[in-house]
Amino acid sequence: MLAGAGAAALVGCDPARRPNQARAVTIPDALLVEVDDGLGVLRGADRQTIPRSLATADGRSIYATAPEGADTAFWRIDTATGGTSTRVKLPGRWVPRAVSASGTTVALTSNEVNATRGRPEGRDVTPVLIADVTGVQHRLELRGNFVPETFTGDLAGLFVLEWLPATAPDRYRVRVVDLATRTPGPLYTRTKTPVPPGAEEEMRGDGRQAVLAPDRTILYTLYTHQPDHQHTRNLVSGRPGNVHAFVHTLSVNERWAYCVDLPHPFGQAAANGHAMTISPDGRRLFVADVTSGTVAEIDTEELTVRRTAPQSRGAGTAHAAADIDRLFIGAGTAVRAMDLTRLGRTADWRVREPVSGLVLSRDGRRLYVGQNDGVSWHDPGTGTQLGRVAVPGLVGVHGLAGHA
């Protein structure tokens, strides 16, 4: 997925504080943020910046790398305490690109392209290193152009995006690499049958955002702008079907995939105007398109769009967060709170600068809003600002850090 007033950034994990550190504002909850130099952790009055790093989905750990001669140092950081594992040396230069749902295993590559950001350059072979805090577990030389996405639940396989054609990529498909044989292959359908040859979905659009289910068994990825895209079910049945946006649903334990189509007008406007979030119980997935002013609720058991609701239109990059009763959507300088009982608006408020992330505290009493060079927190019911800290170079607010 992620320094403050009177505080200097911490490079790696060693504190470096200015003389006026005592006047630093204390943030109530530890947050994971993204800053210009990498991931950041805001914890109380302390600030950390960790370049070349990747956070686990639950925010408990960050895996970091640093050049060490011709090789790479690799270690894990506990975001609750700032404590670190012993650094291990990886041969060559690597950056972390995907982490298992369990938070124990990492896939590293030689470039910084990931599954929802960027397109890889053309190449015939993709080196991938699989490591944990004890060192290298597998070294792969995959023939083709691959980007790691996540691991299977048993850590025996690595889900990847295979870009085609390898030397001039313009589309991609999701595959799984068997780590024992180092061979990529197709996924299963939702009925747990192998996808027939020629029926694997190939996508050309934008992977906007990925969300892991609270029980860590399903990875949801929002895709938009899919010209002439057809799902596996259409290719198998021979029925035509083009969509502009859908949620790719990947079972990390059972290795099947299924796409939930989003109705018009999802996918018609810019990808960054879309946002996705999941309820804490994992039963409902919400997708918002602020450009058209449409919100969709997906039943994660049935994998169908349960309902949609029109809202007033907005502009800018969209962000979303939810608890069991409320949905929050931010874009531009506007934040909207919605009642999930009727999927209707309950309150709107303005913030000082464009929103760059929304995160709810675990007790639901504070909504954190990322903005230009700062994070504010608000009463979720009224929008009243309760506090603010400066975060120079802030790119976005990604989630809560530390242990639940």
Backbone torsions as a table, in degrees:
resi	resn	phi	psi	omega
1	MET	NA	NA	NA
2	LEU	NA	NA	NA
3	ALA	NA	-62.1	-178.6
4	GLY	-172.7	165.1	-176.8
5	ALA	-58.1	125.1	179.2
6	GLY	73.7	14.9	-179.7
7	ALA	-136.0	140.9	177.0
8	ALA	-90.9	154.0	175.1
9	ALA	-66.1	147.8	174.6
10	LEU	-100.5	122.7	178.5
11	VAL	-92.6	124.5	-170.8
12	GLY	72.1	-118.4	-178.8
13	CYS	-135.3	12.7	-177.6
14	ASP	-98.8	120.2	-177.2
15	PRO	-64.2	141.7	173.0
16	ALA	-139.4	112.0	-169.3
17	ARG	-118.2	147.1	175.9
18	ARG	-80.3	162.0	-178.8
19	PRO	-58.7	-29.1	-176.9
20	ASN	-95.1	25.1	-178.6
21	GLN	-55.5	-31.4	-175.1
22	ALA	-62.2	-21.7	-179.3
23	ARG	-91.6	6.1	-178.5
24	ALA	-64.5	143.5	177.0
25	VAL	-75.5	136.7	179.1
26	THR	-94.5	123.0	178.9
27	ILE	-85.2	135.9	-172.5
28	PRO	-65.7	-35.4	-177.7
29	ASP	-122.4	145.8	175.9
30	ALA	-71.5	131.5	-176.5
31	LEU	-122.3	147.5	168.3
32	LEU	-97.4	128.9	179.9
33	VAL	-132.7	163.7	170.4
34	GLU	-110.5	131.0	176.5
35	VAL	-122.2	174.7	-176.3
36	ASP	-53.9	-34.5	-173.8
37	ASP	-94.0	-1.1	-179.3
38	GLY	143.1	-151.1	176.4
39	LEU	-81.4	150.3	175.7
40	GLY	-130.3	153.4	173.5
41	VAL	-122.7	124.9	173.5
42	LEU	-104.1	115.3	-176.3
43	ARG	-136.2	108.1	-176.0
44	GLY	60.2	-122.7	176.9
45	ALA	-97.4	0.8	-178.5
46	ASP	-91.6	149.9	177.0
47	ARG	-131.2	136.5	175.2
48	GLN	-125.8	143.7	170.0
49	THR	-124.7	129.0	-173.0
50	ILE	-128.7	96.4	179.8
51	PRO	-67.1	159.9	174.5
52	ARG	48.4	57.7	-172.8
53	SER	-137.6	170.1	-178.2
54	LEU	-150.1	133.3	-179.2
55	ALA	-95.1	150.6	171.9
56	THR	-72.8	160.5	-176.0
57	ALA	-62.2	-32.3	-179.0
58	ASP	-86.5	-0.9	177.4
59	GLY	75.1	7.0	-177.1
60	ARG	-78.6	-27.1	-175.2
61	SER	-137.6	154.3	170.3
62	ILE	-127.1	132.8	173.7
63	TYR	-99.4	128.9	-174.2
64	ALA	-123.7	153.9	175.5
65	THR	-133.7	156.1	176.5
66	ALA	-152.2	141.6	176.8
67	PRO	-59.9	138.5	176.9
68	GLU	-138.1	87.8	-171.2
69	GLY	65.9	-128.8	177.0
70	ALA	-86.8	-1.6	-176.0
71	ASP	-111.8	-168.7	-176.4
72	THR	-132.2	129.2	170.3
73	ALA	-83.8	141.3	-174.0
74	PHE	-138.0	130.9	-179.6
75	TRP	-156.6	167.4	-179.4
76	ARG	-113.8	141.9	179.5
77	ILE	-116.6	130.6	173.8
78	ASP	-83.4	114.6	-174.1
79	THR	-73.7	-16.7	178.1
80	ALA	-75.8	-35.9	-174.1
81	THR	-116.5	-19.5	-173.6
82	GLY	84.3	-1.8	178.8
83	GLY	-67.9	154.0	-176.0
84	THR	-126.6	155.1	172.0
85	SER	-79.8	170.7	173.9
86	THR	-66.5	136.4	178.5
87	ARG	-72.9	135.8	174.1
88	VAL	-115.5	154.9	-178.6
89	LYS	-99.0	129.2	175.3
90	LEU	-106.6	132.6	-177.9
91	PRO	-70.6	124.7	-178.1
92	GLY	95.0	-172.9	-178.4
93	ARG	-107.2	127.1	-174.5
94	TRP	-141.9	153.7	170.8
95	VAL	-130.9	143.8	-178.9
96	PRO	-73.8	134.0	-176.0
97	ARG	-122.8	-26.0	-179.9
98	ALA	-150.3	144.2	-179.8
99	VAL	-128.2	145.3	-178.9
100	SER	-65.8	156.9	177.7
101	ALA	-60.5	-29.8	177.7
102	SER	-74.2	-14.5	179.3
103	GLY	78.1	16.9	-173.9
104	THR	-108.3	-20.6	-170.8
105	THR	-131.6	142.0	-172.8
106	VAL	-128.5	141.0	170.1
107	ALA	-102.8	128.9	-179.3
108	LEU	-118.7	145.9	177.2
109	THR	-130.7	177.8	-178.5
110	SER	-91.2	-2.7	178.0
111	ASN	-130.1	174.7	-172.4
112	GLU	-106.9	22.1	175.5
113	VAL	-81.9	134.8	175.1
114	ASN	-124.2	-175.1	-170.1
115	ALA	-70.0	-22.0	-179.1
116	THR	-120.9	14.9	-179.5
117	ARG	-151.0	114.3	173.0
118	GLY	91.4	164.4	177.7
119	ARG	-123.0	132.3	-178.2
120	PRO	-70.9	154.0	171.4
121	GLU	-71.5	159.6	179.9
122	GLY	-63.1	140.1	178.1
123	ARG	-163.5	153.7	180.0
124	ASP	-92.1	-27.1	-176.6
125	VAL	-134.1	139.3	179.4
126	THR	-118.7	112.9	173.9
127	PRO	-80.4	135.0	178.2
128	VAL	-135.1	133.3	177.4
129	LEU	-110.7	131.3	175.4
130	ILE	-107.0	124.2	-174.8
131	ALA	-142.8	158.7	166.7
132	ASP	-133.5	-170.0	-173.0
133	VAL	-68.9	-9.2	176.8
134	THR	-91.6	-13.7	178.9
135	GLY	132.5	-162.3	-176.2
136	VAL	-71.1	132.2	175.9
137	GLN	-105.3	-37.4	178.0
138	HIS	-148.1	146.3	169.2
139	ARG	-124.4	121.5	-175.2
140	LEU	-110.9	143.8	170.1
141	GLU	-124.0	88.5	-174.2
142	LEU	-84.7	126.0	179.3
143	ARG	-77.4	110.4	-175.8
144	GLY	130.5	-168.2	-174.7
145	ASN	-116.2	104.9	-171.9
146	PHE	-125.0	148.2	174.1
147	VAL	-128.1	120.3	179.7
148	PRO	-62.9	143.7	178.4
149	GLU	-117.0	-55.3	176.3
150	THR	-166.0	-179.8	-178.1
151	PHE	-107.4	158.4	169.3
152	THR	-68.9	159.5	-176.4
153	GLY	-61.1	-31.8	-179.8
154	ASP	-89.1	4.0	178.8
155	LEU	63.9	15.8	178.4
156	ALA	-89.9	-10.8	-178.2
157	GLY	-138.9	157.3	178.3
158	LEU	-123.0	118.8	174.0
159	PHE	-75.9	136.0	-177.4
160	VAL	-137.6	158.7	165.0
161	LEU	-96.6	123.0	174.8
162	GLU	-98.1	117.0	-178.7
163	TRP	-88.9	136.5	-176.3
164	LEU	-129.4	147.5	-20.9
165	PRO	-64.7	154.8	-168.6
166	ALA	-59.2	-37.3	-174.4
167	THR	-90.6	-12.0	178.3
168	ALA	-146.7	66.4	-168.4
169	PRO	-66.5	134.0	173.9
170	ASP	-136.7	-1.0	178.0
171	ARG	-155.4	168.0	-175.6
172	TYR	-151.3	161.2	175.6
173	ARG	-138.5	155.4	-179.7
174	VAL	-91.5	130.1	179.7
175	ARG	-136.3	172.9	177.4
176	VAL	-128.5	131.4	179.8
177	VAL	-97.2	122.1	173.9
178	ASP	-74.7	116.4	-174.0
179	LEU	-71.0	-22.1	178.0
180	ALA	-73.8	-43.0	-178.4
181	THR	-97.2	-12.9	-178.5
182	ARG	61.7	32.3	-176.3
183	THR	-114.9	127.1	175.1
184	PRO	-79.7	146.0	178.1
185	GLY	-151.2	174.5	-177.8
186	PRO	-74.8	163.7	174.4
187	LEU	-84.0	-178.3	171.7
188	TYR	-97.2	162.1	170.9
189	THR	-80.6	175.6	-179.3
190	ARG	-64.0	-24.5	177.3
191	THR	-85.2	8.3	174.9
192	LYS	67.9	31.0	173.4
193	THR	-108.0	147.6	-179.1
194	PRO	-62.0	142.0	175.1
195	VAL	-69.3	126.1	-178.1
196	PRO	-64.8	154.2	175.4
197	PRO	-55.7	136.1	179.8
198	GLY	85.2	-4.3	-177.3
199	ALA	-108.8	9.9	176.7
200	GLU	-74.4	134.6	-179.5
201	GLU	-67.9	137.4	173.9
202	GLU	-119.3	128.0	-172.8
203	MET	-114.7	145.4	-178.8
204	ARG	-120.0	-4.5	-172.0
205	GLY	-92.3	-150.9	-173.7
206	ASP	-108.2	126.2	168.9
207	GLY	-80.1	102.7	-170.0
208	ARG	-79.0	-45.4	-172.6
209	GLN	-162.1	144.9	176.9
210	ALA	-119.9	140.1	-179.6
211	VAL	-134.1	127.7	177.0
212	LEU	-92.4	134.1	178.6
213	ALA	-60.4	150.8	-179.6
214	PRO	-56.1	-30.6	179.3
215	ASP	-87.6	4.0	174.1
216	ARG	66.0	21.1	-178.0
217	THR	-102.3	-18.7	-176.0
218	ILE	-129.7	133.9	173.1
219	LEU	-109.3	122.2	178.4
220	TYR	-103.7	130.2	178.1
221	THR	-127.2	126.8	-180.0
222	LEU	-88.9	123.9	177.6
223	TYR	-116.6	140.0	176.3
224	THR	-131.8	163.4	178.7
225	HIS	56.6	74.7	-178.6
226	GLN	-115.3	78.8	-178.6
227	PRO	-64.1	128.0	176.6
228	ASP	59.3	26.5	-179.6
229	HIS	-79.3	139.9	173.0
230	GLN	-129.1	136.4	178.4
231	HIS	-74.1	163.5	175.7
232	THR	-55.4	-41.3	-178.5
233	ARG	-62.1	-33.0	176.6
234	ASN	-73.0	-40.5	179.7
235	LEU	-66.0	-37.1	178.9
236	VAL	-68.7	-43.0	-176.1
237	SER	-82.0	-18.7	-176.9
238	GLY	83.3	2.5	179.7
239	ARG	-83.1	137.9	176.6
240	PRO	-70.5	153.9	176.7
241	GLY	-175.5	109.5	178.0
242	ASN	-111.3	137.3	179.6
243	VAL	-132.3	157.3	179.5
244	HIS	-105.2	-16.8	177.7
245	ALA	-158.2	143.6	176.9
246	PHE	-158.8	165.5	174.9
247	VAL	-106.6	115.2	177.3
248	HIS	-80.2	119.4	-175.1
249	THR	-107.2	117.7	-173.6
250	LEU	-119.4	119.5	175.7
251	SER	-84.9	111.1	-176.2
252	VAL	-74.3	-21.6	179.2
253	ASN	-86.5	-41.3	-173.8
254	GLU	-102.9	-3.6	171.8
255	ARG	65.3	24.9	173.8
256	TRP	-103.8	160.9	178.5
257	ALA	-134.8	147.3	178.3
258	TYR	-149.5	141.9	-178.2
259	CYS	-108.1	127.8	175.8
260	VAL	-96.6	111.1	-179.2
261	ASP	-70.5	139.1	174.5
262	LEU	-100.3	137.4	-175.1
263	PRO	-74.5	164.8	172.2
264	HIS	-57.3	137.3	13.3
265	PRO	-102.0	18.9	180.0
266	PHE	-58.9	136.5	178.2
267	GLY	86.7	-7.9	-179.9
268	GLN	-77.1	-32.8	-177.7
269	ALA	-100.8	-173.6	-175.0
270	ALA	-58.1	144.0	-178.8
271	ALA	-60.5	-38.2	-175.4
272	ASN	-70.5	-9.2	174.7
273	GLY	-82.4	0.4	179.3
274	HIS	-106.8	147.0	176.6
275	ALA	-147.2	155.8	-177.0
276	MET	-138.5	145.0	175.1
277	THR	-152.4	162.7	-177.2
278	ILE	-124.8	148.2	178.3
279	SER	-70.9	154.4	-177.0
280	PRO	-59.1	-27.2	178.8
281	ASP	-86.7	-3.3	176.9
282	GLY	76.6	5.2	-174.5
283	ARG	-86.4	-22.1	-176.2
284	ARG	-131.4	133.1	177.3
285	LEU	-114.7	133.3	-177.0
286	PHE	-116.9	135.3	175.5
287	VAL	-123.7	129.5	179.5
288	ALA	-118.1	138.4	171.1
289	ASP	-119.5	100.5	-173.7
290	VAL	-72.1	-24.7	-179.0
291	THR	-64.9	-43.1	178.3
292	SER	-91.4	-13.8	-177.6
293	GLY	74.6	41.4	-177.3
294	THR	-123.5	137.4	176.0
295	VAL	-123.0	134.1	177.5
296	ALA	-118.6	141.8	174.5
297	GLU	-112.1	125.9	-179.8
298	ILE	-108.2	130.7	173.4
299	ASP	-80.0	114.8	-173.9
300	THR	-76.8	-13.5	174.9
301	GLU	-81.4	-47.1	-179.1
302	GLU	-85.2	-18.1	-175.5
303	LEU	55.1	53.0	176.1
304	THR	-137.3	155.7	174.0
305	VAL	-76.4	113.8	-175.5
306	ARG	-77.0	-41.2	-179.3
307	ARG	-163.5	159.2	172.0
308	THR	-128.1	157.7	-180.0
309	ALA	-143.1	134.1	176.9
310	PRO	-78.7	145.1	176.2
311	GLN	-134.6	168.4	174.7
312	SER	-67.0	147.4	-175.3
313	ARG	-76.8	155.4	177.5
314	GLY	-136.6	-171.6	179.5
315	ALA	-147.1	152.3	178.2
316	GLY	107.1	-177.0	179.2
317	THR	-74.8	130.2	-175.4
318	ALA	-91.5	148.2	175.4
319	HIS	-140.7	152.1	-177.4
320	ALA	-145.7	153.2	174.7
321	ALA	-151.5	153.5	-178.1
322	ALA	-147.4	150.1	164.6
323	ASP	-118.7	-162.0	-173.3
324	ILE	-71.1	-23.4	-174.9
325	ASP	-117.3	-17.8	-169.9
326	ARG	-133.1	149.8	173.3
327	LEU	-121.2	134.5	178.3
328	PHE	-118.1	133.0	179.7
329	ILE	-128.3	131.1	178.6
330	GLY	-125.8	140.5	174.5
331	ALA	-160.8	141.2	-173.7
332	GLY	60.3	-132.3	177.7
333	THR	-104.4	16.4	-177.1
334	ALA	-109.9	141.5	172.7
335	VAL	-125.9	133.3	179.4
336	ARG	-119.9	134.8	173.0
337	ALA	-104.9	135.0	-178.3
338	MET	-126.5	142.9	176.1
339	ASP	-85.2	120.6	-175.2
340	LEU	-75.9	-12.5	177.5
341	THR	-63.5	-43.0	-179.6
342	ARG	-120.2	6.4	-178.6
343	LEU	52.6	43.7	-179.4
344	GLY	-118.9	160.3	-178.6
345	ARG	-71.1	139.2	174.1
346	THR	-116.1	-30.3	-179.4
347	ALA	-162.3	147.0	171.6
348	ASP	-125.5	143.6	171.6
349	TRP	-148.6	164.7	-179.1
350	ARG	-108.4	147.5	171.9
351	VAL	-116.4	171.3	-170.2
352	ARG	-67.5	-39.4	-172.4
353	GLU	-135.3	167.3	-178.0
354	PRO	-57.1	139.1	-177.2
355	VAL	-70.7	135.1	176.2
356	SER	-127.9	29.9	176.8
357	GLY	148.0	145.0	176.2
358	LEU	-129.2	131.1	179.4
359	VAL	-142.0	129.3	176.3
360	LEU	-91.6	141.4	173.4
361	SER	-67.4	159.8	-176.2
362	ARG	-64.3	-29.8	178.4
363	ASP	-88.9	0.5	177.2
364	GLY	73.8	11.3	-176.1
365	ARG	-94.1	-10.2	-178.5
366	ARG	-137.3	133.8	172.7
367	LEU	-109.7	116.0	179.2
368	TYR	-86.3	136.0	-178.4
369	VAL	-125.4	116.0	173.7
370	GLY	-75.8	140.4	178.2
371	GLN	-141.1	-170.6	179.6
372	ASN	-66.4	114.4	175.4
373	ASP	59.1	27.6	178.6
374	GLY	-170.1	160.7	174.6
375	VAL	-125.6	128.2	174.6
376	SER	-112.7	157.9	174.2
377	TRP	-129.9	145.4	-166.8
378	HIS	-134.2	157.1	168.4
379	ASP	-69.6	118.9	-175.5
380	PRO	-63.7	-22.9	-179.0
381	GLY	-81.5	-36.3	-174.4
382	THR	-113.3	-19.4	-175.8
383	GLY	84.8	-1.0	179.9
384	THR	-59.3	128.7	178.9
385	GLN	-72.9	127.3	-178.8
386	LEU	-100.6	-18.0	-180.0
387	GLY	178.4	169.5	-179.8
388	ARG	-158.8	141.3	173.1
389	VAL	-126.7	147.6	175.2
390	ALA	-80.6	138.0	177.0
391	VAL	-135.9	86.0	-178.5
392	PRO	-55.9	135.5	178.6
393	GLY	76.2	16.0	-178.3
394	LEU	-62.8	130.7	174.6
395	VAL	-102.7	-40.1	179.9
396	GLY	-170.4	160.3	174.8
397	VAL	-106.0	124.2	-170.3
398	HIS	-106.3	-30.2	-177.5
399	GLY	169.7	-175.4	178.5
400	LEU	-84.2	144.0	175.6
401	ALA	-102.3	168.0	174.3
402	GLY	83.0	-176.3	-174.6
403	HIS	-86.6	144.9	178.1
404	ALA	-69.3	NA	NA
